[in-house]
Every structure is written in C-alpha cells, then in structure tokens.
Amino acid sequence: MGTAGPTEPLNVVDVLRSIPDSVFTIDGERRLVSLNDPARALTRATDAGALRRDCGAVLRAEICHTDRCPFDRAYRQGETVTTFNVRTEDGTAVCLNTSPLRNEAGETVGVVETIREVSHINRLIEELREQRNKVQSVLDSIADGVLTVDREGRITSVNRAALRILACGDAVGHAAAERLPAEIAGPDSALHEALTAGRPAGSREITLVDERARPLPLSVSAGPLRGEGGGALGAVCTIRDLREIERLADERRQLHGPRHGIVGKHPAMRELFDRLEMIRDSDSTVLIEGESGTGKGLLAQALHRVGPRHGRPFVKVSCAALPETLLESELFGHERGAFTGAIRDRKGRFELADRGTLFLDEIGDLSPAVQVKLLRVLQEQEFERVGGTDTIRVDVRVIAATHRDLRRLMAEGRFREDLYYRLNVIPLHVPALRERRSDVPLLAQHLLDHLAAIGKGRAASISPRAMAILMDHDWPGNVRELENVLEHAVVCSRGCVIEPEALPRALLAPAAGRRRGGRALRERTNAREEREQILRALEACGGQRGGAAARLGIDRTTLWRRMRRLRIGARSR
C-alpha cells in the first residue's frame, strides 16, 4: 500500500470560498480586503468594484455609517457583535456577525464580518406569530379563563377571561407560583398536580377575593400539555367564574319568588319583569304609571339596582309632599339668603343624585313653574339654585312616577305636553291588585314571611276561608292595603293560622255574600250554574286553581274533582 503524500497547508482563500455565508474581511480603515462568492452575489459587486472601498459603500445596509455599525466595537474594543434583522439597500434581511481579525502577535488588524440572509427565518417567524395570534384569538373567545405554563412553571399564555378573573396583569414569562394565587398555582393546586404528576386534575371549587373584597367563587381544572410526539411541554389550566352560574341559579329560584323585590306571577307582572330585563342596561328616562300602593317606588328602586348606575346614589323626592316654594328648593337647592330661613347654601336633590338616579314620585302634582324648570334640566342637564346665578351641570337619570292620568291633565292644561314627552321615553304600567287577583295568595305569603322576619306576630299561614275573603276584596289601596290588612290579622290572630275573625271588619261584610255563593256552589243547583261559577272564578284568577278555589270557598282538590266531572280543562299556570 502506498503512503499518503504530505498535507499541503490550508489556503485562507479556499476556506473563505467554501463558507456558504457571505464573508467580508475589512482593514482598520474600514476598507474591504476580501469577499467570497456568496458576498459577491449578495452585494452584486466584483473584486474590481469592491476591494479597497469603504465596506459600507459595498454592503449598503441600513446600519452602515450610523452609530449602530458594529465595526468600532469589534475593531477597537475587541468584541464579537451579532446584529439581527438588518435590511440591505434592496430590502434583504440579514444577520451580521462581526469579530476582530488578529495577526499572529494577537494584534487587531481588522474585522471579519459574516453575513447570513434571514428572510426565510423572518417568514417562518411571521407564520408562527400568525399561528400564535390565531390560537390566542380562539382562547380569547372562550368564556372560561385559560392559561398555560411551560415545564418550569413559567406562564406562556393567558387569555382575556383569565386576565379579567384573576386581575394578574401582564404575567407572561413570569413564574405562575409568584404571580398567581396559591389556590391557582400553589403546591396543592390543580395546576401543580398536572405539571408535576403529568395527569389531569379534575374540577376543584375554590373561593378567592376580588379587588372589591367580595367572594369570587371559581372552578379550576388542569391537565398536562403535550407536543405532537407526546412529550411534556407544560400544563394548561382552565378557570370558570361561578358567579354567572350562581346568578342564573338565583334567577331560576326567583321565578317562584320575589323578582327585584317585586312579587307576582300574573301575566301582566311577567310582562313587566320582561320589560325590566329589556331596559336594564338603558340610561333613558322612565315614567311609571299606576294606582297608589301598587309598588311604583319598588319598581323604581329595582330599575336603579339593575341599571348602569347601580353603584351611585338613588335619591327620592315626593312631589306631592311639599309646597311649590319648598319643592323648588328641594329639587334645585338654594343659595344663602335666597329666602327667609336660608342661612347657608344647600344642595338640591339633583346635585345629590349626580351620576346616579333621581326618583320623582307623584310627578303629576308639580306646579307649572316647577314643570318648566324640570323640563330644562331634562333637556340640558343644567340648572341654577334658587337665588343663585351660577349654572350647575349634573348627570342624572330621572325616573318619574304618578297615579294620575297625565294625558287628562294635559288636556286640562295642568301638565305640559313637552314635559310629558320628555318623561315618557320608556313607559311602564304597574297593574292594580284587583287586575291580578291571582297574585294575592303569593303576595300574602310573602308579606306574612316579612312580618314574621321582623317579629310581628306568629301567624304563618292563612286559612282557605280567610283567603277567600282576601281574594274577593277589590283592594282600592292595592298592595299597601293588603300589607296593612295582614299586619292587622297577624296582630289579632290567636294562632298560627289566620282565620276570618282576625281580618278587619271592613273586609268581613262583603265576605258574607261570598260565603253564600260558596254554599250555592256546594249545593249545586244545576251543573250549568256550577260550571259557569267555576269558569268565572278561574278567569278572575288568571287560570290559577289555587286562587279560584279560595275565591269559591272550597279547597283545591275539591275544585279539581269538580273540574274533571264538568270536563273543564286545566288552566293553571
């Protein structure tokens, strides 16, 4: 076998020629000493046109001849400098790696600059960024909070819902255990179990405290996050805010109880509740009409509680309780010395309700002079105090209520049309109690529970005979009258069940006629009369068998048997 000949020393030019990246060698005067073939292709230069020329004139990059140029740091300070994503004159993206060039004695005699085109890398980065943005958009559209962590427990992504629920700010890149509550990322958390044990951690209910120191119930789940090959990448945590679920459950429970503090299942009341939900986010002026005692004030408070100003003042003014001179001062305030007794400046109800709600009860009793001033406030949200000249601006939502027929008052010239139309943006009508008699048992029980809660009497229920009397009454005073009647009955009742004897005498006289009607029903003169009486009772009670049975003086089961015998269809709701 022959022996290999002696190895020839490496030629520097051959080495530069074999490097796939573009390479410049530059002397201490920034003059180009050499460039390889990829550098010639990048700069479209020849040796004759490039050598001994200023390197910046050949490369023509955006950092040449600027303070970002790495030449001085490499040549004078001996540093190796990497400069990412630099654009050349034709828009090509490159990465520069600039190092000092030393001779055998270790002296810096120039620099060597390696130039790599990175346009394809930028395209890949952009594609990854677009993909990440799409994933983030999907995560942000999810109602539940979602966050991910890497294998070291650092947060890699947080969706919008998680930011809202946890109020953790910009937490990406930080350790989850440092930025998140212990219940979410601590040693006993579902996230920690999924990350360390590599298995899903089922739904766990926890309670945090929000920024207003209110309980924040959450359901937390976590699972391992794996790549396409099955390798562990970290963990993903899902957080569900249970407040909305609890709110929906409360609404479901309230279908058979008070809604917004108002009791009623009659179709007219259900329609009123639907309107209330429909306008809950509105800030418009509302006019509530209805007889005295129907609960217009409760409805106004409900509108404020569910509306956008719920955290602001709710100020009430009874327009019928004060004379004109005092009412004007009460509404708009007065300056010191405006009238006798005005010893200091005083804010009016409009100022006190600023950014909140002003409830003007009995608006139909306003005098013409006050109507004019009120119209201006509704139009312009500004006024002057009594005796003052400074214009005061306010931001107030007005809810007005009246038991009067404002259209009739307008026809009589006692109420301004322009004011009426300013108030009547969203009209609501509260039905009289006689128009929804089927709600009497429900209301009566609710009021009894309230009286028991405040320690008034021990009666907890109403006998069928006493309920029949309540159902037969016309209730000119509406719910307020019913409340007074029940308070009287609770005080006068000898046991836990209210009997007719405990009711006020004014209700007992008409009851005799009702009892006679009940006896007539029980005696059943003929089937046609009995059928007509049952149908009338059902119609008066909105189809509810319980109310109809009480009205007829019989129990619910007896009514049901007779309805079946007379082939009357069930109409209960």
Secondary structure, DSSP 4 states (H G I P E B T S, - for coil): -PPPPPPPPPPHHHHHHH-SSEEEEEETTSBEEEE-HHHHHHHT--HHHHTTSBHHHHH-BTTTTSTT-SHHHHHTS---EEEEEEEBTT--EEEEEEEEEE-TTS-EEEEEEEEEE-HHHHHHHHHHHHHHHHHHHHHHHSSSEEEEEETTSBEEEE-HHHHHHH---S-TTSBHHHHS-HHHHSTTSHHHHHHHH-S-EEEEEEEEE-TTS-EEEEEEEEEEEE-TTS-EEEEEEEEEE-HHHHHHHHHHHHTTS-BTTB---SHHHHHHHHHHHHTTT----EEEE--TTS-HHHHHHHHHHHSTTTTS-EEEEETTSS-HHHHHHHHH-B-TTSSTT--S-B--HHHHTTTSEEEEETGGG--HHHHHHHHHHHHHSEEE-BT--SEEE---EEEEEESS-HHHHHHTTSS-HHHHHHHTTEEEEPPPGGGGGGGHHHHHHHHHHHHHHTT--S--EE-HHHHHHHHH---TTHHHHHHHHHHHHHHH-SSSEE-GGGS-HHHHHHHHHHHHHHHHHHHTS-HHHHHHHHHHHHHHTTT-HHHHHHHHTS-HHHHHHHHHHTTPPP---
